[in-house]
Amino acid sequence: MIPPDVNVNFDLGATLGLSDKAEPLRSVRQFQKGDLFMLTIIQALLVIIGVVRFFVIAHFIMSWLIRFEVLNVRQQFVGQVWYTLERVLDPIYGPVRRMMPNMGGIDLAPVIVLVGLEILRIFLINNIGAFV
């Protein structure tokens, strides 16, 4: 717990030395309705990006474990998880696979999707400052 007599600066720019003077964070009452709405949308998009990233990484790891016969798709649970991930990620992988040349059995679609998600996440985080 922070003692009441300690002045805490929550300005990240001032902490990193990026701004000349430290401004305290605006209270919730000073935000306009549009700003709060945009913050909510950006936060929801960041959550969705995090969930999709988790699914892509899980699918990527499972594909290697299945290929090296550590996991078997004939097991009921593994099969259900695998086919669910296939159905969820196929609409995302499909356009990426169509744009890429045939790599001879190497599927780079998950890597490209992860890079695209990371670029989108960075773009959203960098632009969230316009609404704070």
N, CA, C and O of each residue as an XYZ file, in Angstrom:
528
protein
N       0.845     -1.177      0.000
C       0.000      0.000      0.000
C       0.887      1.236      0.000
O       1.914      1.273      0.677
N       0.485      2.247     -0.764
C       1.247      3.487     -0.877
C       0.812      4.432      0.235
O      -0.381      4.689      0.397
N       1.766      4.951      1.001
C       1.391      5.912      2.041
C       0.730      7.137      1.420
O       1.068      7.505      0.295
N      -0.210      7.784      2.128
C      -0.951      8.905      1.551
C      -0.096     10.133      1.264
O      -0.490     10.965      0.446
N       1.052     10.275      1.904
C       1.859     11.472      1.678
C       2.838     11.320      0.508
O       3.558     12.265      0.187
N       2.875     10.143     -0.135
C       3.786      9.904     -1.247
C       3.099     10.313     -2.548
O       1.959      9.922     -2.799
N       3.796     11.105     -3.381
C       3.267     11.530     -4.671
C       3.670     10.497     -5.716
O       4.859     10.292     -5.959
N       2.697      9.850     -6.329
C       2.959      8.817     -7.321
C       2.633      9.372     -8.698
O       1.547      9.909     -8.916
N       3.577      9.243     -9.630
C       3.383      9.729    -10.993
C       3.016      8.546    -11.879
O       3.797      7.604    -12.014
N       1.831      8.591    -12.482
C       1.370      7.508    -13.338
C       1.582      7.800    -14.817
O       1.054      7.069    -15.656
N       2.320      8.822    -15.162
C       2.547      9.172    -16.557
C       3.734      8.370    -17.066
O       4.872      8.609    -16.660
N       3.471      7.422    -17.952
C       4.519      6.561    -18.474
C       5.525      7.352    -19.304
O       6.723      7.072    -19.260
N       5.043      8.338    -20.059
C       5.948      9.159    -20.870
C       6.941      9.914    -20.012
O       8.121      9.995    -20.354
N       6.475     10.474    -18.890
C       7.379     11.194    -17.991
C       8.329     10.222    -17.304
O       9.496     10.543    -17.077
N       7.834      9.047    -16.975
C       8.675      8.047    -16.331
C       9.804      7.622    -17.260
O      10.935      7.420    -16.817
N       9.499      7.486    -18.543
C      10.514      7.084    -19.506
C      11.313      8.262    -20.042
O      12.239      8.075    -20.831
N      10.966      9.469    -19.622
C      11.669     10.656    -20.077
C      11.243     11.110    -21.457
O      12.009     11.783    -22.146
N      10.029     10.755    -21.878
C       9.572     11.108    -23.215
C       8.801     12.419    -23.255
O       8.633     12.998    -24.328
N       8.329     12.899    -22.109
C       7.581     14.156    -22.106
C       8.264     15.148    -21.176
O       8.977     14.767    -20.248
N       8.029     16.438    -21.446
C       8.697     17.485    -20.674
C       8.154     17.599    -19.261
O       8.923     17.697    -18.305
N       6.848     17.587    -19.122
C       6.289     17.719    -17.779
C       5.282     16.606    -17.537
O       4.594     16.158    -18.455
N       5.210     16.179    -16.319
C       4.324     15.080    -15.958
C       2.930     15.611    -15.687
O       2.740     16.502    -14.859
N       1.955     15.053    -16.394
C       0.562     15.396    -16.135
C      -0.078     14.214    -15.424
O       0.144     13.069    -15.819
N      -0.853     14.460    -14.402
C      -1.543     13.342    -13.759
C      -2.601     12.773    -14.694
O      -3.089     13.463    -15.588
N      -2.948     11.521    -14.480
C      -3.989     10.896    -15.291
C      -5.316     11.608    -15.102
O      -5.644     12.055    -14.003
N      -6.080     11.710    -16.193
C      -7.401     12.322    -16.094
C      -8.329     11.396    -15.320
O      -8.226     10.172    -15.403
N      -9.218     11.995    -14.582
C     -10.195     11.172    -13.879
C     -11.227     10.682    -14.880
O     -11.304     11.188    -15.999
N     -12.010      9.710    -14.482
C     -13.013      9.133    -15.371
C     -14.034     10.185    -15.775
O     -14.565     10.120    -16.883
N     -14.321     11.136    -14.928
C     -15.309     12.170    -15.236
C     -14.855     13.073    -16.378
O     -15.695     13.671    -17.050
N     -13.555     13.188    -16.617
C     -13.049     14.068    -17.663
C     -13.062     13.415    -19.041
O     -12.897     14.104    -20.047
N     -13.253     12.110    -19.103
C     -13.322     11.438    -20.388
C     -14.644     11.755    -21.061
O     -15.673     11.889    -20.397
N     -14.613     11.872    -22.359
C     -15.848     12.025    -23.103
C     -16.402     10.644    -23.408
O     -15.671      9.655    -23.361
N     -17.688     10.571    -23.721
C     -18.317      9.274    -23.975
C     -17.659      8.558    -25.147
O     -17.491      7.339    -25.108
N     -17.291      9.288    -26.177
C     -16.641      8.672    -27.332
C     -15.301      8.059    -26.983
O     -14.937      7.006    -27.506
N     -14.557      8.725    -26.088
C     -13.260      8.194    -25.674
C     -13.422      6.872    -24.933
O     -12.696      5.913    -25.196
N     -14.368      6.825    -24.015
C     -14.594      5.587    -23.265
C     -15.069      4.471    -24.185
O     -14.686      3.313    -24.017
N     -15.904      4.821    -25.157
C     -16.384      3.823    -26.107
C     -15.224      3.262    -26.926
O     -15.130      2.050    -27.120
N     -14.344      4.137    -27.405
C     -13.199      3.681    -28.192
C     -12.226      2.859    -27.348
O     -11.670      1.870    -27.826
N     -12.022      3.265    -26.098
C     -11.164      2.475    -25.210
C     -11.740      1.084    -25.007
O     -11.003      0.097    -24.993
N     -13.052      1.005    -24.851
C     -13.702     -0.287    -24.672
C     -13.538     -1.150    -25.915
O     -13.266     -2.346    -25.807
N     -13.700     -0.562    -27.082
C     -13.538     -1.315    -28.328
C     -12.097     -1.801    -28.477
O     -11.865     -2.953    -28.844
N     -11.137     -0.932    -28.196
C      -9.731     -1.318    -28.319
C      -9.388     -2.421    -27.326
O      -8.675     -3.361    -27.675
N      -9.883     -2.322    -26.101
C      -9.622     -3.365    -25.110
C     -10.263     -4.682    -25.522
O      -9.666     -5.742    -25.338
N     -11.465     -4.631    -26.075
C     -12.122     -5.853    -26.543
C     -11.336     -6.477    -27.694
O     -11.181     -7.697    -27.751
N     -10.840     -5.647    -28.608
C     -10.031     -6.163    -29.713
C      -8.732     -6.786    -29.212
O      -8.286     -7.801    -29.747
N      -8.127     -6.189    -28.195
C      -6.900     -6.761    -27.629
C      -7.167     -8.112    -26.972
O      -6.332     -9.014    -27.047
N      -8.317     -8.255    -26.334
C      -8.680     -9.547    -25.738
C      -8.888    -10.585    -26.836
O      -8.418    -11.717    -26.719
N      -9.591    -10.205    -27.902
C      -9.824    -11.131    -29.013
C      -8.502    -11.533    -29.657
O      -8.308    -12.701    -29.992
N      -7.596    -10.581    -29.834
C      -6.283    -10.892    -30.403
C      -5.537    -11.873    -29.501
O      -4.892    -12.798    -29.994
N      -5.619    -11.678    -28.187
C      -4.965    -12.595    -27.255
C      -5.525    -14.005    -27.333
O      -4.772    -14.976    -27.270
N      -6.835    -14.124    -27.468
C      -7.463    -15.446    -27.575
C      -7.057    -16.122    -28.884
O      -6.726    -17.307    -28.894
N      -7.082    -15.376    -29.979
C      -6.692    -15.952    -31.272
C      -5.221    -16.358    -31.249
O      -4.863    -17.407    -31.784
N      -4.370    -15.543    -30.637
C      -2.948    -15.909    -30.507
C      -2.793    -17.219    -29.747
O      -1.996    -18.076    -30.130
N      -3.562    -17.371    -28.660
C      -3.503    -18.612    -27.886
C      -3.908    -19.804    -28.754
O      -3.250    -20.844    -28.723
N      -4.993    -19.659    -29.531
C      -5.448    -20.749    -30.397
C      -4.407    -21.082    -31.465
O      -4.167    -22.255    -31.748
N      -3.793    -20.067    -32.055
C      -2.791    -20.306    -33.101
C      -1.578    -21.024    -32.516
O      -1.065    -21.965    -33.121
N      -1.120    -20.591    -31.355
C       0.041    -21.240    -30.731
C      -0.299    -22.668    -30.319
O       0.517    -23.572    -30.503
N      -1.491    -22.884    -29.766
C      -1.911    -24.240    -29.391
C      -1.995    -25.130    -30.629
O      -1.564    -26.282    -30.590
N      -2.536    -24.617    -31.709
C      -2.642    -25.380    -32.957
C      -1.260    -25.699    -33.514
O      -1.017    -26.809    -33.987
N      -0.362    -24.730    -33.458
C       1.003    -24.917    -33.948
C       1.720    -26.012    -33.151
O       2.350    -26.898    -33.729
N       1.619    -25.941    -31.828
C       2.276    -26.942    -30.977
C       1.651    -28.313    -31.180
O       2.360    -29.316    -31.268
N       0.308    -28.359    -31.254
C      -0.355    -29.650    -31.470
C       0.028    -30.260    -32.809
O       0.176    -31.478    -32.908
N       0.190    -29.439    -33.841
C       0.544    -29.988    -35.152
C       1.913    -30.670    -35.103
O       2.107    -31.717    -35.720
N       2.853    -30.084    -34.379
C       4.166    -30.717    -34.241
C       4.087    -31.983    -33.399
O       4.719    -32.989    -33.722
N       3.312    -31.932    -32.319
C       3.190    -33.120    -31.475
C       2.489    -34.256    -32.211
O       2.819    -35.423    -31.999
N       1.537    -33.936    -33.064
C       0.865    -34.966    -33.859
C       1.815    -35.497    -34.927
O       1.857    -36.701    -35.177
N       2.575    -34.608    -35.555
C       3.501    -35.035    -36.609
C       4.593    -35.961    -36.059
O       5.005    -36.903    -36.736
N       5.063    -35.696    -34.833
C       6.089    -36.547    -34.220
C       5.490    -37.685    -33.398
O       6.199    -38.348    -32.642
N       4.190    -37.909    -33.546
C       3.445    -39.016    -32.945
C       3.513    -39.028    -31.423
O       3.486    -40.091    -30.804
N       3.601    -37.853    -30.828
C       3.473    -37.741    -29.379
C       1.995    -37.755    -29.022
O       1.590    -38.353    -28.024
N       1.190    -37.084    -29.856
C      -0.264    -37.097    -29.706
C      -0.865    -37.894    -30.849
O      -0.313    -37.955    -31.947
N      -2.010    -38.503    -30.568
C      -2.703    -39.298    -31.571
C      -4.106    -38.736    -31.745
O      -4.860    -38.629    -30.778
N      -4.457    -38.379    -32.978
C      -5.774    -37.783    -33.220
C      -6.893    -38.800    -33.052
O      -8.063    -38.421    -32.997
N      -6.562    -40.067    -32.972
C      -7.601    -41.077    -32.756
C      -8.091    -41.102    -31.312
O      -9.162    -41.637    -31.026
N      -7.310    -40.524    -30.406
C      -7.807    -40.378    -29.037
C      -8.917    -39.338    -29.056
O      -8.812    -38.310    -29.726
N      -9.980    -39.619    -28.312
C     -11.176    -38.795    -28.416
C     -10.908    -37.331    -28.060
O     -11.282    -36.439    -28.821
N     -10.273    -37.072    -26.930
C     -10.051    -35.691    -26.499
C      -9.127    -34.948    -27.457
O      -9.405    -33.813    -27.846
N      -8.027    -35.596    -27.835
C      -7.068    -34.963    -28.744
C      -7.736    -34.670    -30.083
O      -7.532    -33.601    -30.659
N      -8.526    -35.609    -30.577
C      -9.228    -35.403    -31.838
C     -10.213    -34.257    -31.776
O     -10.304    -33.458    -32.709
N     -10.960    -34.171    -30.670
C     -11.924    -33.079    -30.529
C     -11.226    -31.725    -30.488
O     -11.660    -30.778    -31.145
N     -10.144    -31.633    -29.715
C      -9.408    -30.365    -29.629
C      -8.812    -30.014    -30.992
O      -8.890    -28.865    -31.428
N      -8.218    -31.002    -31.662
C      -7.576    -30.745    -32.948
C      -8.584    -30.259    -33.991
O      -8.348    -29.260    -34.670
N      -9.708    -30.970    -34.113
C     -10.681    -30.591    -35.143
C     -11.397    -29.287    -34.796
O     -11.811    -28.553    -35.693
N     -11.545    -28.993    -33.509
C     -12.114    -27.699    -33.116
C     -11.169    -26.568    -33.503
O     -11.598    -25.556    -34.057
N      -9.887    -26.741    -33.213
C      -8.909    -25.718    -33.604
C      -8.842    -25.570    -35.122
O      -8.703    -24.458    -35.633
N      -8.942    -26.688    -35.845
C      -8.948    -26.625    -37.311
C     -10.127    -25.804    -37.814
O      -9.969    -24.965    -38.701
N     -11.308    -26.043    -37.251
C     -12.506    -25.319    -37.696
C     -12.444    -23.842    -37.335
O     -12.895    -22.993    -38.105
N     -11.888    -23.533    -36.171
C     -11.808    -22.134    -35.740
C     -10.771    -21.368    -36.564
O     -11.005    -20.219    -36.939
N      -9.643    -21.991    -36.842
C      -8.538    -21.274    -37.482
C      -8.527    -21.368    -39.003
O      -7.816    -20.603    -39.656
N      -9.292    -22.280    -39.577
C      -9.288    -22.414    -41.032
C      -9.745    -21.147    -41.754
O      -9.163    -20.820    -42.789
N     -10.760    -20.407    -41.265
C     -11.102    -19.150    -41.946
C      -9.991    -18.097    -41.877
O      -9.930    -17.206    -42.724
N      -9.128    -18.196    -40.887
C      -8.010    -17.249    -40.779
C      -6.839    -17.715    -41.645
O      -6.210    -16.910    -42.332
N      -6.550    -19.019    -41.608
C      -5.430    -19.559    -42.378
C      -5.712    -19.593    -43.876
O      -4.791    -19.437    -44.676
N      -6.963    -19.792    -44.267
C      -7.317    -19.973    -45.677
C      -6.813    -18.869    -46.591
O      -6.106    -19.159    -47.556
N      -7.156    -17.600    -46.320
C      -6.663    -16.530    -47.203
C      -5.138    -16.413    -47.214
O      -4.546    -16.078    -48.240
N      -4.514    -16.685    -46.084
C      -3.042    -16.606    -46.020
C      -2.433    -17.716    -46.865
O      -1.461    -17.486    -47.584
N      -2.998    -18.918    -46.783
C      -2.476    -20.043    -47.571
C      -2.669    -19.818    -49.066
O      -1.825    -20.225    -49.864
N      -3.768    -19.175    -49.454
C      -4.008    -18.917    -50.879
C      -3.006    -17.909    -51.444
O      -2.646    -17.990    -52.618
N      -2.554    -16.965    -50.624
C      -1.604    -15.955    -51.099
C      -0.170    -16.474    -51.153
O       0.660    -15.926    -51.879
N       0.127    -17.524    -50.391
C       1.502    -18.015    -50.309
C       1.778    -19.064    -51.379
O       0.881    -19.813    -51.765
N       3.019    -19.117    -51.857
C       3.366    -20.188    -52.806
C       3.468    -21.525    -52.072
O       3.584    -21.562    -50.847
N       3.423    -22.611    -52.827
C       3.539    -23.945    -52.252
C       4.962    -24.134    -51.724
O       5.933    -24.009    -52.470
N       5.073    -24.438    -50.429
C       6.386    -24.563    -49.796
C       6.805    -26.024    -49.629
O       7.771    -26.307    -48.921
N       6.105    -26.939    -50.257
C       6.492    -28.345    -50.195
C       6.257    -28.980    -48.844
O       7.151    -29.640    -48.314
N       5.096    -28.801    -48.281
C       4.754    -29.438    -47.016
C       4.990    -28.581    -45.791
O       4.603    -28.970    -44.689
N       5.608    -27.440    -45.949
C       5.829    -26.540    -44.817
C       4.726    -25.490    -44.826
O       4.546    -24.768    -45.807
N       3.997    -25.416    -43.732
C       2.886    -24.469    -43.629
C       3.333    -23.277    -42.790
O       3.486    -23.385    -41.573
N       3.539    -22.152    -43.443
C       3.962    -20.945    -42.740
C       2.787    -20.044    -42.376
O       2.990    -18.949    -41.851
N       1.570    -20.485    -42.646
C       0.391    -19.663    -42.351
C       0.296    -19.295    -40.868
O      -0.008    -18.141    -40.566
N       0.541    -20.222    -39.921
C       0.468    -19.816    -38.507
C       1.482    -18.734    -38.145
O       1.180    -17.839    -37.355
N       2.669    -18.811    -38.710
C       3.696    -17.809    -38.412
C       3.277    -16.453    -38.958
O       3.427    -15.436    -38.280
N       2.753    -16.433    -40.175
C       2.322    -15.173    -40.777
C       1.131    -14.602    -40.019
O       1.042    -13.389    -39.827
N       0.213    -15.467    -39.584
C      -0.938    -14.997    -38.797
C      -0.460    -14.420    -37.468
O      -0.958    -13.379    -37.038
N       0.497    -15.076    -36.810
C       1.025    -14.551    -35.546
C       1.711    -13.200    -35.744
O       1.546    -12.296    -34.924
N       2.466    -13.061    -36.809
C       3.120    -11.777    -37.089
C       2.066    -10.704    -37.355
O       2.185     -9.582    -36.864
N       1.042    -11.044    -38.127
C      -0.030    -10.087    -38.396
C      -0.777     -9.683    -37.141
O      -1.105     -8.510    -36.963
N      -1.050    -10.651    -36.263
C      -1.720    -10.336    -34.997
C      -0.852     -9.441    -34.122
O      -1.358     -8.533    -33.463
N       0.441     -9.693    -34.114
C       1.345     -8.871    -33.306
C       1.418     -7.446    -33.849
O       1.449     -6.488    -33.077
N       1.445     -7.304    -35.171
C       1.443     -5.966    -35.776
C       0.156     -5.238    -35.428
O       0.185     -4.056    -35.087
N      -0.974     -5.933    -35.509
C      -2.262     -5.325    -35.161
C      -2.309     -4.934    -33.687
O      -2.822     -3.872    -33.336
N      -1.768     -5.802    -32.821
C      -1.743     -5.505    -31.386
C      -0.883     -4.272    -31.095
O      -1.277     -3.413    -30.307
N       0.274     -4.183    -31.721
C       1.152     -3.021    -31.532
C       0.476     -1.757    -32.044
O       0.556     -0.707    -31.405
N      -0.188     -1.850    -33.191
C      -0.900     -0.701    -33.745
C      -1.975     -0.213    -32.780
O      -2.107      0.991    -32.556
N      -2.745     -1.139    -32.208
C      -3.800     -0.744    -31.270
C      -3.219     -0.133    -30.000
O      -3.731      0.870    -29.503
N      -2.157     -0.729    -29.477
C      -1.559     -0.213    -28.242
C      -0.950      1.168    -28.469
O      -1.059      2.045    -27.612
N      -0.310      1.362    -29.621
C       0.283      2.671    -29.899
C      -0.769      3.751    -30.104
O      -0.511      4.919    -29.813
N      -1.936      3.392    -30.592
C      -2.979      4.382    -30.847
C      -3.954      4.547    -29.695
O      -4.846      5.392    -29.769
N      -3.813      3.773    -28.644
C      -4.705      3.919    -27.496
C      -4.433      5.241    -26.780
O      -5.303      5.753    -26.076
N      -3.240      5.793    -26.951
C      -2.894      7.063    -26.319
C      -3.719      8.233    -26.822
O      -3.820      9.251    -26.137
N      -4.304      8.114    -27.991
C      -5.130      9.195    -28.524
C      -6.426      9.344    -27.739
O      -7.084     10.383    -27.808
N      -6.792      8.307    -26.995
C      -8.057      8.334    -26.264
C      -7.868      8.419    -24.758
O      -8.844      8.441    -24.009
N      -6.624      8.467    -24.313
C      -6.365      8.536    -22.867
C      -5.996      9.950    -22.484
O      -5.739     10.225    -21.312
